[in-house]
């Protein structure tokens, strides 16, 4: 239901460092490589293409409610707002080495060999344009390891010497949240009182149409709840929350208080297309947020669901540009 892939690569030559967080650049290269492999009709727009519902690229990278028109939780006329079944995490980009994770959710796991081909293809496409060397930053994928958060199994999926190595996957859960059931119960039994969100990458949430950098706990949880429900509805990742369940989660999370935070200054995030067209995506921040739980929090039946959502968020991320690695956090409890 969820697998994390650790990609280790090496740049083919010495390039100038990235000026900012390279998440959108990695996501763009992934999408470009996946489209080259999957697309059957490059002359048409994705959502109007007759192959849309059967195309790996469209379902993974250009996901919309057109994948499942009968769904009830579509947004923006069905053209946008559907969670894509993957995220990228930047681990290390230093000197000649690049390391990043690709997380796959739900139905995306069916296309594991295609995803691996796309990841290898990212190196051929290159990451951003290096003006000093007058070329895109190309790299060679040396190794891809896999990790299953549910079973804690891990192994090698690809090396430059052996190529793709088919793995034996065990029985799959039908609900993504149940991947985190055991860990959630262990934390709940400890009846922790404080939760710390350490954001490893820049983040921005939106509340009432405005950017929020010190979000209330309710804002975080409802963002994760919607992202999970969309994954469940469109990508075979479980069952979306009912209206009554979502309301219960909203009411309980509203009782949790933000008690302290440390923020770095916000910075603008700019996306550059393959053709060099730039788009300002807004200002993002990095920081640490600490929330205090009410004394009766663990007495409520929905507390466990909230905890599972938070644990899922360590892979799914939160807020804007989550697929590109923004809003990637680590949890600490006390």
Buried (B, 14 or more C-beta within 10 A) or exposed (E): BBBBBBBBBBBBEEBEEBEBBBBBBBBBBBBBBBBBEBBEEEEEEBBEBEBBEEBBBBBBBBBBBBBBEEBEBBEEEBEEBBBBBBBBBBEEBEEEEBBBBBBBBBBBBEBBEBBBBBBBBBBBBBBBBBEEEEEBBBBEBBBBBBBBBBEEBBEEBBBBEEEBEEBEEEEBBEBBBBBBBEEBEEBBEEEBBBBBBBBBBBBBBBEEEEBBBEBBBBBBBBBBBBBBBBBBBBBBBBBBBEEEBBEBBBEBBBEBEBEEBEEEEBEEBEBBEBEEEEEEBEBBBBBBBBBBBEEEBBEBEBBBBBBBBBBBBBBBBBBBBBBBBBBBBEBEEE
